[in-house]
Amino acid sequence: MNKALENQLTELLGPDSVSTLDIERRQYAHDMAPVPKIFGLFFKTMPDAIVRPNSSQQVQQLVKFTAANGVPLIPRGRSTTMMGGSYPVWGGISVDMTARKGIISLDEANRTVKVSSGIIWDNVLRYLEKRGLTLYCYPTSAPSATVGGWLGNGGVGLGKGGLGIGSPAYGYAADTVVDLGVVLPSGEYIESVAASQYKVQDFIGSDGVLAIYDTVTLRVRPLPARQEPFSFNFNEVTKLCWAVKESAALKPFFLLIEDEGMLGFKKKAGLHVPPAKNLVTVVLEGEGASLDSDIQELRKIMITHGGQELSREIAEEEWAGRYYAMRHKSAGPNLLGGEFSAPIDQLTEVVRRVNELAENKNITIGIHGTLGVNEMLFMPQVLSDERKKFRYLTMMSLVKDLNDMSIDLGGVPYGAGLFNAFYAKEIHGERFDELVQLKKELDPRKVMNPGKAIHCMTRFKIALPKFAYGLGMFGLGLFVKYGK
């Protein structure tokens, strides 16, 4: 970024809200997954500047300024994903929204809460719990993810967004959102999307390419009378799959599976692991005879399929650890893998194919999966080490293997961002064309998180064709089996 633009940003937002320090910009050039240096040939992931607006007015002023100058803007929360959606591909300005983190209002009569988009999910939960309320759905990354970041993530498509804790009982992320306040790429501020010509679902799951979220209004509910966690060990993962598929009909609040490989990663990292070969943890909520009946049915299903119920203390510990799906990262010291959905009736086949892929590649893949609405959300992971540069690069081919598997089984990759943009049509389904049209209409100058979500665009503004991506990943994949 030239000095004149830097000075203008400082004048616009104040010196405390703008940074061009090299060490800080490097922090914003990746998300949770390190970016191999070779990617620099194709993408300019280093932002030219970082800005931290602290008011709606500053967000609007910033967008108007960059729209006038044709400078790319990249909205960013806490960047808790690994799909490349929150850092630049053409350079530009990273817009760190975490300073926008307040509770704006609580409407107890209509059971809604309005928050600034940069607030952490866990902070919203704590605020509501003190008032006898809670959320319908929230991400497993709630202690670190921002409200705007998770809702903007592509998830399972435009108009649905993410799957999270509460999804089996209450639906997709978009189902919990009543309204949004957004700044469009032109700089126009829409205080209430629900009262505008657009729909809230037009923006949820759009990967931040249509607008910057400023405020979010969420549905809330009373705290459940009871919330009961249960954990079961299965010596055979196939029987675990049968039990989970049958238990899904109970619509639990939460259901998590971890296979032998995943539990092995935790042991390697020195974490406490329950006495289980393959583990499933289920949380039911409600009250009275209805909840008691569900608990009885859950136990019956699990035991019928060979499950062994673990102690209450273990179940509570596993439920308390629901937020830390990557806490075993230190054993790597990096993690790589995929994230995708698949229909619940394909659970057994997904597990079989992931294990087959691991065997063919001579690697260990740990399976982590949570129940969604009518699907499972899988996060298969492998331990990796970015210091072994070529090995780390070859292991990235596993993302394509897992994405292709999900589509073959009727699911979709989870979130588009940069790396899954080749699968945007599958992720967004019938709403893909609508997303493309909205992008053209709202962002004709291509300044809002450009080069991602709809296509994978290089720093030279040339879209990479899917066949080239497939060929490259296939070539890298040939080395996985023999690498060290």
N, C-alpha and C positions, 0 to 999 in steps of 0.2 A: 504494500500500500504506500502511495506517495505521501510525503510529509504534509502536503496541503490537506489531503483527506483526513489524515490523522488529527491535524489541528482542528478541522471542522467538527469531527466527532467529539473531541474534547470540549470544544465550545458548546456543542449541542447538549451533551450529557454531563459534563463536568469531569475533572481529571480523575476522580475516584472511581468513575464508572467505565473507564477506557484503559486498556492495556495493549501494548505492542511488544512487550518483553519477550525475547526469544524463548526463554525457559518456560514462560507461562503459555505461550502459543503452542509449544510442543505437547503440553498437557491436553490441549483441545484438538489434537491431530489424530486422535484414536478414541475408541470407546473401551469396553472391557477386554476386547481382544487386541493384542499388539498388531500393528500393521507392518508387514514385511517391507523392507526398504525398496525392493524391486517395484512395488506398487507406485513409487514416486515417478516412474517412467510414464505412467498412465493417468495418475490422479494427483492433484495438488491438495493434499489433505491438511497441510499446515494453513491455518487461518492467517489473514493479514493483520487482524486485530480481534480483540475480545471486548465485548461491551456487556455491561450489567445494568440494564434499565431498572429503576426502582419505582416506577409509577406507570399508569396507563398512558399518561401524556408523553412520557419519554419513549415508550414503545412506539406510539404513533408517530412521534417526531422522527425517530430513527428510521422507520420504514418509509416515511415520505422522503427523507433525505436519500436513502439508498435507492429508492425507486427512481428518483430524479437523476441519480448518477449511474444507474445500471450496475450496482455493486451487489454480488450475491449475499444473501442473509441465510444463516444456518441456525434455526431455533434449537436450543439445547437445554435439557433438564439436568439430571445427574448422569445421563449416558450409561444406563445400566444394562444395555443390550450389547450384542456382538455382531449386528448386521450392518454397521457402517452408516446408519441413518442420521447420526448426530454430529458428523464432522464433514468438512468441505470436500468437494472433488474438484472445484474450480478455484479454490481459495475464497477470499471474501471475509465476511464478518461473522464470527460466532456470537450468537445472542444468548448469553447465559441468563436464564429466566429465574434462577434460584433466589434472587433478591425479592421477587414477587411472591411472598410466602405467607400471607396473612389469611385468617378467617375473616370474611367480610360480613356475613350475616347468617343467622340460623332462624329458619321459619318452622317452629315446632308444630304449628297448626297444620301446615301443608307438608310437613316432614321433608324439608329440603335444607341443604346447607350450601352457601355460596362461598367459594374460596378463590384466592389468587392461584394461578396455574403452577407457580413454582414451589408450592408447599409440598412437603413430604407426606405421603399417604399415612404413615404411622402417626404423624402429628394430628391429622384430621381424626383418625380413629380415637386417639387419646382425648381429644377435645370432646368428641361426641360421647364417649363412654362416661365421662364425668357428669353428663346430663342424661344418662340412661338410654342413650341411642347408639346406633352403629351403622355401618355401611352395608349395602347388599353384596358388594363385590369389590375386591381390591387385589393388587398383584402380590405374588410371592416375594417380590423385592420391596415390599411396603416400607421397611426402615430406611431405604435409600432412594427409591424412585419418586419422582415428582408426579403430581396429578396430571399435569399437562403432558409430560413425557410419555406416560403409559397410555393415555387416551389417544395420543397422536401416533403411537407405534402402529404399524400396519396390521399386526396381529393376524387374524384370519380374514381380513378384508375390510374394505370401505363399508361403513355403516354398522360394523360389528365391533371392530377393535380387538381388544385382548380377552384372553381367558384367564381367570384368576381364582383366588380363594372365594368361594361363594358361587361360582359359575354353575356347578351342577344343580344347585337349587334355584338360582336367580337369574342366570343368563350371562350374556356377553357384557363387556365393559359399556358399550353404547346403551344398553338397556337401563343403566343406572344414571344416565346423564339427562338432566331436564333442560339445561340451557348452556350456552357458551357466550362469552364475550370475546371477539376476535378482532385482530387487525389484519386486513386484507393486504395483498402485495402492493396495492396502490397507495396504502396509508390510510384508507378509509377505516374508521372504527365502527364496528357493529356491536352495540352494547348487548343486544339480545338476538342471537341467531334465530331462536324460536319465533320471534316476532317479525322476522325479515322474509325476504323472498326465498331464502335458503332453508334447509332443514339441518338440524343438529347432526343427523347421521351423514350429512354430506362431508363433514369434517373429521368425524371419529375414524381412526384407522387410516388417515391419509398421509402418514409419514411426514407431516410438517411441510408439505409442498404447496398447500393452498392458503395458509394463514398462520399467524402466531396466536396461540391461545393466550388470552389475558386473564379471563375469569372462567370458572366452571361451577355450575350449579348441579349438585348431586342429590339423588333420592336417599333418604335415610329411613331407618326403622327402629323400633324399640329393641333394646338388648334382649336376646332370647332368654327365656326362663331358665333353661338348662342347655349346656353344650358339653357333650360327652365324647371323649376321644377313645379309640380302641386301636390296638396294634396286634397283628397276627404274623406269625412265622409260617412260611411254606418251604418245605424241602424241595419241592418241584415247582419251577416257575410256571410251567404250563397249567398246573392246577390253580396257582395264584390267578392266572389270567381268567380262567373259568369263573372263579369266585368273584373277581372284580366285575366281570361283565354282568353277572347276575345281580350283584349288589348295586349296580348303577341305577336300577329301577327304584331304589329307595330314595334317590335324589339327595345324597348326603351333602352336607355343607362343604366337605373337603374329603378328598381321597388321593393318597399318594402311594406310589409303588417305587421300590428301590430293589434292584436285583443284586445278585451275588457280586457282580463286577463293581457296582457303585458302592456297596458296603465295603468291598476290598479297598477301594480308593480312600475311604474314610479311615480305615484302619491304618493304611500306609501313612496318612497325614497325622496320625496320632490322636484322632478324635475318638470319643466314646461311641461304640457301636453296640446295639442290643444283641442278645444271643439269638441271632436269626440268620438263615441262609438267604432267604428272599423275604422282603418285608413289605407289608401293606398297612397303612395307617388311615383310619376312617374317623371322621367327626360327624356326629349326628346332633341336631339341635331341635328344640321344641319343648313340649311340656306334657305332663300327665300321661294318660293311658296310650295316647297316640305315639309318643316318643318311646315309651316302654315296649310297645309292640314292634316298632322299628328296630330297637336294640335286640330284641329276641330274634327277629327275622335275620338281622345281620349275623349274629352269632351262629344261627342255624346254617346259613349259606356258607360261611367261612369254614366251619367245622366239617360240614358235609363234603367239602372239596379238599379236606386234609389240612386246613389251617389250625395252628395252635395259638390260642390267645395268650398274649404276654401280659405282664402285670400292668396295673393301672399307672404305676410310677413311670414305666417305660412309655406307655401311650401318651402320658402328659408331657414327657420329655421330647418325644418325637413331634407332638403338636407344637410345642414351644419352639422347636427348631425348624418350623415350616418355612421360615424366611431365608434359610441359609443353604440353598441348593448347590452353592459353589464353595462352601467353606473348606472343602478338601483340596482346593486349588494349590496349596503349598506343596503337595506331594508331587506336583508337575515339574517346575513351579508354575506352569500355565495350563489352561484347559482349552481344548478345541472340541467342536462337535456340532451337532445340528439342533434345530428346534422346529418341530413340525406337528401337525395334528393328523389324526387318522380316526375313522369311525370306530366306535367302541367295539363293534363286532369283529374288527380286524386286529384286536389287541394281541391275540395269540400269534397271528401271522407277523405282526411287526416285531415282536420279541424274537421269533424264529429267524427272521431275515437279518435283524441287527446282529444276532449271534453268529449267523452264517457269514456276514460281512466281516466281523471281527476275526473269525477263523481263517477266511480267505486272505485277509491282510496281515495275519499273524500279529494282531494287536488285541488289547483288552478294551472293550467299550462298556462303560457302565451305563445302565438304563435308569433314568429318572423320569417318572411320568405322573401327571396329575389329571384327574377327571375333569372334563369340560361340560358342555351342554349335552351334546349327543356324541361326543368324541373324547379321545384322550389327547392330551398335549404332552409330547415326548421331548425330552432334552437328553439324548444320548451324548456321552462325553468321553473324551480320551485325555489322558495326561500328556502334556507336551512341554517343550522347552524352547522358547524363542531364541535362546542363545545358539542353538543348533539350527542355523538359518535355513539350510536346504531341507532338513528333516521337517522343520516347522511348516515350511511352504508346501511340501508334498502332502502333509497331513490335512491341509485345508481342502484337499480333494474330497475328503469324507463328507463335507457339507453337501456337495452335489449328489453323492451316492445316497445320502439320507433324504434329500429333497425329492429325488427321482422316485425313491421308494414310497414316500408319502403320497405322491400323485398317483402312482400305480395302484395304491390301495384305497384311493378315493378321498385322500386327505389333501392338505396343502402345506407348503413351507410356512413358518410362522413369522410374519413380518417381511417386508420387501427391503427397505433401506437401499443400500448399495449392492450388497452381495447376493441378495435374493431378487433383485430387480428383473433378472432374466425370467423369473416365474411370476411376474406381476399379473399376467392374465389369469393364471390359475388361482392366485391368492385372492384377487378381487372378483373373480367370476363374472357374473352378468353386470356388475357395476364398474368393470374396468373401463369401458368406453365412456361411461359417465365421468369417471375420474379424469380421464384424458381431456374431455370437453371442459370440465370445470377448471382444469389447469390452464387451458388455452384462454378461457374467458377471464379468469381472475388474475392470471400472471403472464400476460403476453410478452413481457420483457425477460421472463425466466430468471427472476431474482430470488424467489423463495425456495430455499433448499434445492437448488437445481441439480440435474444430472442423476437423480435417484428415483426410486419408488415406481416409476413408470418405465424407465429404461436405464441402462447402465452407460452413462456418458463419460468419456474420458476428459482430461483437462483440455484437450484440443477441440472439445465439443463435437466429438464424433461418437455415435452410439456403437458400442461393441455388439456384434451379432451373437445370438445365442449359440450358434454352431461353433464359433471361435472359443467361447467360454467352455463349451462341452469338450472340445478337442484339447484345450489346455489342461482342464481338470483331469481328463482321461490320461494324458501324458504324465502328469504329476502323480496320479494314482498308481501308475506302474511301479513307482519306486517305494511305495509305502511298505510293502511286504518285506523288503530287503534292507530298509533303512534302519539306522540306529540313532 
